[in-house]
Amino acid sequence: MCIRDRDRSVHAAQRRRLGTEKSVPLRTFHFYDLDGEERSLDLDPGTMAFTTCQTPVVAHRSGPQRIEITRADGSRNIVEGLELDAGISAAIFERSGAVQRLDVFFGFEGG
């Protein structure tokens, strides 16, 4: 179990137990991309991940509510709120490869 303090860093006791003074990812998410290649993402505490049409979606408890879209060319867009437009949705569902990753921030308080 990860103990978190108010500034969202891993608690000092947890860091000592892990043998590091830095905040470290505690889990790794493995998935297959559109080309069938196995990929992985390090997940920070307070996050979870899944795929939609082989596009990784990382869900964050913290806010403000938004969706960060990472495109195949590395550019990023931020959508305020929790809704994607038809073009981004189509790119994901059609598996065009245009969207590399989604980070969804739910804005839960006290997280």
C-alpha positions in Angstrom: 0.0 0.0 0.0 1.3 3.5 -0.8 1.0 6.1 1.9 0.5 9.6 0.4 0.9 12.9 2.1 -0.9 16.1 1.3 1.6 17.3 -1.2 1.0 14.2 -3.3 4.5 12.7 -2.8 5.2 9.2 -1.6 5.5 9.2 2.2 9.1 9.2 3.5 8.6 5.9 5.3 7.5 4.3 2.0 10.5 5.8 0.2 12.9 4.4 2.8 11.3 1.0 2.5 11.8 1.1 -1.2 15.4 2.1 -0.8 15.1 5.5 -2.5 14.5 9.0 -1.4 12.8 10.0 -4.7 9.1 9.4 -5.6 9.0 6.3 -7.8 6.4 4.6 -9.8 5.0 1.6 -7.9 3.3 -0.2 -10.8 3.8 -0.9 -14.5 1.0 -1.2 -17.0 1.6 -3.6 -19.9 -0.4 -3.5 -23.1 -0.2 -4.2 -26.8 -0.1 -1.2 -29.2 -1.7 -1.0 -32.7 1.2 -2.8 -34.2 0.9 -5.7 -31.8 4.1 -4.7 -29.9 4.1 -5.0 -26.2 4.5 -1.7 -24.4 4.6 -0.5 -20.8 3.8 2.6 -18.9 5.0 3.3 -15.3 2.0 4.3 -13.2 2.2 6.8 -10.3 0.2 6.3 -7.1 -3.3 7.5 -7.6 -3.5 6.3 -11.2 -4.8 3.3 -13.1 -4.7 2.4 -16.8 -6.6 0.5 -19.4 -6.8 0.5 -23.2 -9.6 1.5 -25.5 -9.0 0.2 -29.1 -5.4 -0.4 -28.1 -4.9 3.3 -27.1 -3.7 3.5 -23.5 -5.9 5.6 -21.1 -4.3 6.7 -17.8 -6.9 7.8 -15.2 -5.8 10.2 -12.6 -7.8 11.0 -9.4 -6.4 14.5 -9.2 -7.8 17.5 -11.1 -8.8 19.8 -12.5 -11.1 17.8 -14.8 -9.4 17.6 -18.2 -8.2 15.1 -20.8 -4.7 15.4 -22.1 -4.3 13.9 -25.6 -0.9 12.8 -26.7 -0.7 12.5 -30.5 1.5 10.1 -32.5 3.8 13.0 -33.4 4.4 13.8 -29.7 2.3 16.9 -29.6 -0.2 17.3 -26.8 -3.6 18.9 -26.5 -5.7 19.6 -23.4 -9.5 19.4 -23.5 -11.2 21.0 -20.5 -13.8 18.7 -19.0 -14.3 15.0 -19.6 -15.6 14.8 -23.2 -13.7 14.2 -26.4 -14.8 15.6 -29.7 -16.0 13.4 -32.6 -12.7 13.7 -34.5 -10.5 12.4 -31.6 -13.1 9.7 -30.8 -13.1 8.5 -34.4 -9.3 8.4 -34.5 -9.3 6.1 -31.5 -12.2 3.9 -32.5 -10.9 3.6 -36.1 -7.4 2.7 -34.7 -5.8 5.3 -37.0 -2.7 5.7 -34.8 -3.2 9.4 -34.6 -3.8 9.3 -30.8 -0.9 7.7 -28.8 -2.3 8.1 -25.3 -5.0 9.8 -23.2 -4.6 11.0 -19.7 -7.9 11.7 -18.0 -8.0 13.8 -14.8 -11.2 13.3 -12.8 -10.7 16.0 -10.2 -11.7 14.0 -7.2 -11.0 16.1 -4.1 -9.1 14.6 -1.1 -7.6 12.1 -3.5 
